[in-house]
Structure formats: structure tokens, C-alpha cells
Amino acid sequence: MTVHAGLNNRSIFAACLISAAGGLVFNAFPLFLSSIARQYGLNDEELGLLGTYYLGAAALVSLLAPLWMPRLQWRGTAIAGYACIAVALVWMGRARADQIHWVMALLGAGSISIFTIALGILSAAADPNRAFGFKLTAEMVLAGILMFVMTGFVTERFGYQGFIWTVLITYGVTALGLRWIPDNFLRGTRETVAGSTSSGVNFPAILACIALLVQFGALAGLWGFMERIGTESGVDSGTIGTVLTLSLLTGLCGALLAAGMGERFGHLVPILGAMCLVILASGILLLGSGPEAFGISACLINALVQFLVVFQMGLITEVDISGRYTVIIAFVLCLGGAVGPGVMGAAIEARGFDSAYELAMIGAVIAMALTSAAIKLASARHA
């Protein structure tokens, strides 16, 4: 994006903090869904609807981001988002079973609003790749701490109400960063680019967004079935749990590596290199079996999810002149996270797990082509 707002470290820290809050429910979905399911006695179908309502509301709000992001005051909008989250959590503690889906929808709307604002802020950092890397690191650390505290201390001793109050306190702590949220600098951007080439179709940004959608959807699909992939590979449940826990650490390492690299190597080499590793991880699952193949692939996939998202979001930010495509990144992620597992599930149901690995490899090749085309077109435009 052409706007660099001269963000100080406090603004970047605040954006990472509210981004971690905005992504908390999604990153800790197993904790939230299992807690609600136990409280209300929901079956698998009803449990799935909770995720649908949450992601559906989040997708709608993020889809409308190009309308409200450049116009509304960001600190006030973020406060409204936190208010929606607080109301949803208090309601969650008292709601009837037939109301809990609407509670999740309100929670999704509030969460995605502060998440989208954080993306808009970090996209204007001097080094967006590094800022996005710190953002993902903050998200994983906050979700990891919450899940550890809940499963180890809170749930068994204080039950469902303890879960609600602990989540409320967590959001309250992250809300302390609101004081450092900057003013909406996209207002000036819209005026500056009026009548320029940015008012037309930005093909590099569109291609970069589609590449993010395809690659994130493919990886989210694989990750969503990772436990069943382990079972299919002949791995026992204890080993699967150990591998998935270890993969969370490799995911954190992927985000930290991306933050450390920043823009030092540009976008093409890190993205294409990581996508080659996606093909490798999928190939290991396709051709191998047993704990070793499963462990290597699971750790690689989670690390690559975090690493690729950083650089693909950074690429969109770089080729986006007006900021209008940057603000729909949250929608692209929501759409990919919702569609990817559904497509993988249908493929697995029709032709088995090998078809899912093949789809992931095809998705990586398509994303590589789209990314290369986006960077080539952007270079030609600048020239």
C-alpha cells in the first residue's frame, strides 16, 4: 500500500494485541465449541452450526469492510467491536439453547471488526511482513495461553461460568491496547488516489488475493482433517495428540521466522519456496504412512500456514495502491477457512484421503502461478 502512516512501536503493539483478541475464538475453536457443547448438550450437527454462524457473521462484516474501514473512526469502531464481544460473552453465560447460535454470530461480528482494523493498521507499517509476523505470533501465543489455562486450571474447578469470566478477563486485558490505536489514515488515501490509476481494476492485487484464498483454503482443509489423517496413517491417538501439540510450536516458529525475514528477500522467493514445501508435505502424506510421515507433514503444514499467510498478506499490501484490497484480507481468510475444509471433506468422501493430498498439491501449483503473475504485473506497472 502506498500509505505508510509512520506507525510507532506502541501502535504496532496495540494492533498485534487487538488482532490476537480478534482471532482468539477462531484460534481456540476447539476450546470454545467443546465448552458450549458440554453446557448445552449439543450434537455434532448443532456444534457445526455454531462455527457456521460465527464464520458467516465474520465473513459478512469483513466483506463490507471496503465500505466502513475507510470512513469510520478506528478507535471508536474497535471499542464498538469489543462491546459486541462483551455483550455476546455475557449473553453466552445466560442464553437458552435456541439462542446460542445468534450469540456466536454476534461474537463473530465483533471479533472480525477489530481483526480487520488491526490488519489495516499493520499494512501501513514500514515493513508489513515483519508486522504481520508479529501479529500471527501474538495470536498464537494468546490462544495457546488461554487453552492451557482453561484446560489445566479453570474448567475443572469453576465450570462453564469460570470459562466465561476467564475469556472476558482476557479480552479486557487486550483492550488496554485501544489507547494506542491510530486515527483512520485510509481517509486521506481515498482522496489522494482519486482519479489515479488505482481507481481502476488492480489486477496484481486481485491475483494476490486469489492466491491467498486458494493456498489458505487448501492448507486449512488439510489442517481441519489432520487428526483423521493421523488415524488413516495408522498413528495411535496418543501420538497424534503429541504431534499436533508439537505442530503448534512449529507454527509459532513459522510466524517468528517470517517476522525475522521481513522484506529482506522480497516476496517471490519466500512464497514460492514455501509453496514447494507444501507440495513436499502433501507428497509425504500421499506416498508415506506411519508416525514419521504424519509427524513431519503435520509440523510442516502448520508452520507453512503461518509463514505463507504473512508473506501473502504482505504481497497484497505491497501491490495495493489505494488500500481497498488490503481491507478485504480478513474476508479472504474467512472464505478460505470456510470453503477449504468443505471441499476437502467432499473430496475425501468421494475418493479417499489421497484426493485431499492431490488437491493440496494442485492448489499450491495454482497459487504459485497466481503469485508469480501478480508480482510480474506489479513490476511492469512500476516500470
PECOR-V403721 format. One record per helix or strand of 3 or more residues. SS is the DSSP state (H for helix, E for strand). FROM is the first residue (numbers start at 1). LEN is the number of residues. If there is no record, write none. Layout:
SS;FROM;LEN, SS;FROM;LEN
//
This chain:
H;9;14, H;24;4, H;29;12, H;44;20, H;65;4, H;74;19, H;97;26, H;128;53, H;186;7, H;197;3, H;203;22, H;226;7, H;237;25, H;268;20, H;290;30, H;326;26, H;353;30
//
